[in-house]
Amino acid sequence: MVWLRGQTMSCANQDWVGLYKSDISIWCPDAFQHPAKMSPTLCFKIIDHLAELGLLQKGDTIIDGMCGIGTTLLCGAIRGFRTIGIELESKFKDLAEANKAALEKKLGHPIDLTIIQGDSRHLATLLSERGLIQIMSPPYKTA
């Protein structure tokens, strides 16, 4: 379920089944070291669904606070979004950077993808140190 402007929207159709059974690969070979990789097919589905709901629009930035090897960043960049990821562990940040380089080589052009090593519990500070600001709309509940 997704809550949007006071309305609950369901995403229960069968298009969400089997998204881990895909052969889409956007990672460099070393990225398979990560023990919990997100399915690129699932990630594309989530991004496309959010765009269909109007929650992601052209010019938006996707931020992943625990980006691991960067799957969300890669998928978002492929869809034309600016993406920023924060990763605490240097080995996974390095793999995300390698994935970015491999995808840019495959596409033949640079992608708008930034990876920051740090603790996402300090997201506002990590972003402001790079001249970026964080604006969020907290979840609310109406009576």
Residue, then its C-alpha position, 0 to 999 in steps of 0.5 A: m500500500v502507498w499513502l498519497r495525499g490522504q488516499t491509500m493506493s493499492c499495488a496488488n496486481q500480479d505484475w509484482v510477482g516473480l521480480y527476483k527471477s530476472d536475468i537483468s544485470i547492471w552490476c560489475p562481476d565483483a558486485f556479486q560479493h554483496p550478500a543482499k542485492m536488490s533485484p534490478t527488475l524489482c527496483f525498476k518496477i518500484i521506480d516506474h510505479l512511483a512515477e505512475l503515482g506521481l511520486l517521482q517526476k522528471g527532475d526529481t532526485i532519488i536518495d538511497g540512505m543505505c545504497g550497498i552496491g548501488t542498485t537503486l542508484l543505477c536503476g534510477a539513473i537509467r530512468g533519468f533521475r539524479t541519484i545519490g547514495i550513502e553507504l557506510e562500508s567502504k567495500f560496498k561504496d567501492l563496488a557501487e563506484a565500480n558498478k557506476a563505471a561499468l554502467e557508464k561504459k555500457l551506456g556510452h555516457p555518464i550518469d548522474l549518480t553520486i555515492i557518499q561514504g558515511d552514516s545515513r543517520h547523519l544524512a542532512t550533514l552529509l548532504s550539506e557538506r556537498g552543498l545539497i539540502q534535504i527537504m522531506s515531507p514527514p508522514y502524516k495521519t489525518a483524523 
